[in-house]
Amino acid sequence: MAVTGLLLIGFLLMHMFGNFKMLIPDDGKEFNEYSHWLREFGYPALPHKLFLWIFRIVLLSAAVLHIWSAAKLRLRANANAGGKRYRSQKFMEKSYAARTMIWGGILILLFVIIHILQYTAEVLRFGYDNPDRSLAPFDRVLAGFSEWWVVLFYAIAMVAVCMHVLHGFWSAFATLGANASAGARKVLKTLAWIAAALLYVGFMIPPVLILFGVIGR
Amino acid sequence: MKVTLRIWRQANANSTGQLVTYPLDGVSEDMSFLEMLDMLNEILTERNEEPVAFDHDCREGICGMCGVVINGVAHGGQHTTTCQLHMRSFSDGAIIDIEPWKAGAFPVIKDLVVDRTAFDRIIQAGGYISANTGSAPDAHATPAPKREADIAFDNATCIGCGACVAACPNGSAMLFTSAKITHLAMLPQGQPERYSRVKSMVAQHDAEGFGGCTNIGECSQVCPKGIPLESISQLNRDLVKSLFKGDGKAS
């Protein structure tokens, strides 16, 4: 759970950083090149898309193992403490994000599926209709985020992602043994806040700027 | 003061329980929570009704026998045991819900009494040191560093009441298990069996059907002894290290 979770957070940070290439005012040249480079990384030493597929398989395995651990934890929790336990249980810790990890996780899974269908598989073509897959990545992003409801959907989905990171980041380090003192816990929880806030702001900058016409058009 | 109690009544492990309402008048705010229950039981006995069964022993907050969920919080949320909770913590006319610890691994025996022998089996799995008997060694024969001795003592204060399990949304007993692990791992006497202990106790914890820890932190908040969440990280560090040790589980 912890190791795969941190791996996925690491991916999110890379993904966010890659998105910032949208901000370069060159009509998406750099962004498109970056997108192409991801597919050709290591070429000609490696065959076309080999690195990409290794990357995808590692990410997918991390996600599958993460979900498998979550299911196991959930089943054990349900067996020992499932159903309605107390007439009205009061929680003493500020633990909303922690207690709703499973629901946040399910929302994120659905979101990731839609996200991949939209931008990788091009099955969902929000804001454009060009079934021959000829539109450049930069233009596809522009098209999608020119629709207000797409931006709104992403804004809501990112809340789920960042709530998940808010607890997951510190919890992963605690599971790996880093919660060594009250001071360490404070540092980890602060870092979790920073990571969650950074991811939210970082991921929402390009869509919002596109919606308000700062990027493109 | 006057209170309205809604108490979980359950005849035995196999029957289904329910909350039963008991109005109680003439409660002194100097009474402990258990004394208030004693008062109710006297009245019930006089009326030829079955008194409410609840666990208690020392009533000084050090034995770990008592413990009920009060208004949805294990031990009532005053960072102490139920016996050390006093009626002055409640307002006159309060409605007080009293329920037993609820967890699959802690089956209800009767009313507010639950079976916590799962904790005993976790201790039996390794929560001890093997020492040959003989005359007691001199206290200064085995020096322990101050910092480690303090951590060991803080964790040794765990009285095994089970509030951590009752409060944990996952029904995990990791705070209990980690308190025992940390207590012994900090001291020289605990070193020889340190890594087999952590493997065995965690395996027994899981075999008892307790849930896994997801670092929510409710356990530490209700712990009457203030066992910190750091103890669970100590357990995790020892568990990871144990993977690189040849020690199997304790037999």
HADDOCK unambig.tbl for C-alpha pairs under 7 A between the chains (distance, minus, plus):
assign (segid A and resid 73 and name CA) (segid B and resid 211 and name CA) 6.80 0.50 0.50
assign (segid A and resid 73 and name CA) (segid B and resid 212 and name CA) 5.84 0.50 0.50
assign (segid A and resid 76 and name CA) (segid B and resid 211 and name CA) 4.95 0.50 0.50
assign (segid A and resid 77 and name CA) (segid B and resid 170 and name CA) 4.29 0.50 0.50
assign (segid A and resid 77 and name CA) (segid B and resid 171 and name CA) 5.95 0.50 0.50
assign (segid A and resid 77 and name CA) (segid B and resid 211 and name CA) 4.61 0.50 0.50
assign (segid A and resid 77 and name CA) (segid B and resid 212 and name CA) 6.95 0.50 0.50
assign (segid A and resid 79 and name CA) (segid B and resid 104 and name CA) 6.64 0.50 0.50
assign (segid A and resid 80 and name CA) (segid B and resid 103 and name CA) 5.11 0.50 0.50
assign (segid A and resid 80 and name CA) (segid B and resid 104 and name CA) 4.25 0.50 0.50
assign (segid A and resid 80 and name CA) (segid B and resid 105 and name CA) 6.32 0.50 0.50
assign (segid A and resid 80 and name CA) (segid B and resid 171 and name CA) 5.62 0.50 0.50
assign (segid A and resid 80 and name CA) (segid B and resid 209 and name CA) 6.29 0.50 0.50
assign (segid A and resid 80 and name CA) (segid B and resid 210 and name CA) 5.90 0.50 0.50
assign (segid A and resid 80 and name CA) (segid B and resid 211 and name CA) 6.29 0.50 0.50
assign (segid A and resid 81 and name CA) (segid B and resid 103 and name CA) 5.08 0.50 0.50
assign (segid A and resid 81 and name CA) (segid B and resid 104 and name CA) 6.39 0.50 0.50
assign (segid A and resid 81 and name CA) (segid B and resid 169 and name CA) 6.72 0.50 0.50
assign (segid A and resid 81 and name CA) (segid B and resid 170 and name CA) 5.96 0.50 0.50
assign (segid A and resid 81 and name CA) (segid B and resid 171 and name CA) 5.01 0.50 0.50
assign (segid A and resid 85 and name CA) (segid B and resid 102 and name CA) 6.11 0.50 0.50
assign (segid A and resid 86 and name CA) (segid B and resid 72 and name CA) 6.02 0.50 0.50
assign (segid A and resid 87 and name CA) (segid B and resid 72 and name CA) 6.76 0.50 0.50
assign (segid A and resid 88 and name CA) (segid B and resid 71 and name CA) 6.91 0.50 0.50
assign (segid A and resid 88 and name CA) (segid B and resid 72 and name CA) 5.23 0.50 0.50
assign (segid A and resid 89 and name CA) (segid B and resid 72 and name CA) 3.89 0.50 0.50
assign (segid A and resid 89 and name CA) (segid B and resid 73 and name CA) 6.37 0.50 0.50
assign (segid A and resid 90 and name CA) (segid B and resid 72 and name CA) 5.02 0.50 0.50
assign (segid A and resid 90 and name CA) (segid B and resid 73 and name CA) 5.71 0.50 0.50
assign (segid A and resid 91 and name CA) (segid B and resid 218 and name CA) 6.76 0.50 0.50
assign (segid A and resid 92 and name CA) (segid B and resid 218 and name CA) 6.10 0.50 0.50
assign (segid A and resid 92 and name CA) (segid B and resid 221 and name CA) 6.11 0.50 0.50
assign (segid A and resid 93 and name CA) (segid B and resid 217 and name CA) 6.31 0.50 0.50
assign (segid A and resid 93 and name CA) (segid B and resid 218 and name CA) 5.61 0.50 0.50
assign (segid A and resid 93 and name CA) (segid B and resid 221 and name CA) 6.72 0.50 0.50
assign (segid A and resid 95 and name CA) (segid B and resid 216 and name CA) 6.10 0.50 0.50
assign (segid A and resid 98 and name CA) (segid B and resid 216 and name CA) 5.45 0.50 0.50
assign (segid A and resid 99 and name CA) (segid B and resid 216 and name CA) 6.86 0.50 0.50
assign (segid A and resid 171 and name CA) (segid B and resid 214 and name CA) 6.87 0.50 0.50
assign (segid A and resid 171 and name CA) (segid B and resid 215 and name CA) 5.66 0.50 0.50
assign (segid A and resid 174 and name CA) (segid B and resid 233 and name CA) 5.65 0.50 0.50
assign (segid A and resid 175 and name CA) (segid B and resid 233 and name CA) 6.15 0.50 0.50
assign (segid A and resid 175 and name CA) (segid B and resid 236 and name CA) 6.22 0.50 0.50
assign (segid A and resid 176 and name CA) (segid B and resid 236 and name CA) 6.35 0.50 0.50
assign (segid A and resid 176 and name CA) (segid B and resid 237 and name CA) 6.70 0.50 0.50
assign (segid A and resid 177 and name CA) (segid B and resid 233 and name CA) 4.22 0.50 0.50
assign (segid A and resid 177 and name CA) (segid B and resid 234 and name CA) 6.13 0.50 0.50
assign (segid A and resid 177 and name CA) (segid B and resid 236 and name CA) 5.36 0.50 0.50
assign (segid A and resid 177 and name CA) (segid B and resid 237 and name CA) 4.85 0.50 0.50
assign (segid A and resid 178 and name CA) (segid B and resid 233 and name CA) 6.52 0.50 0.50
assign (segid A and resid 179 and name CA) (segid B and resid 230 and name CA) 5.47 0.50 0.50
assign (segid A and resid 179 and name CA) (segid B and resid 233 and name CA) 5.52 0.50 0.50
assign (segid A and resid 180 and name CA) (segid B and resid 230 and name CA) 5.48 0.50 0.50
assign (segid A and resid 180 and name CA) (segid B and resid 233 and name CA) 6.47 0.50 0.50
assign (segid A and resid 180 and name CA) (segid B and resid 234 and name CA) 6.99 0.50 0.50
assign (segid A and resid 181 and name CA) (segid B and resid 230 and name CA) 5.85 0.50 0.50
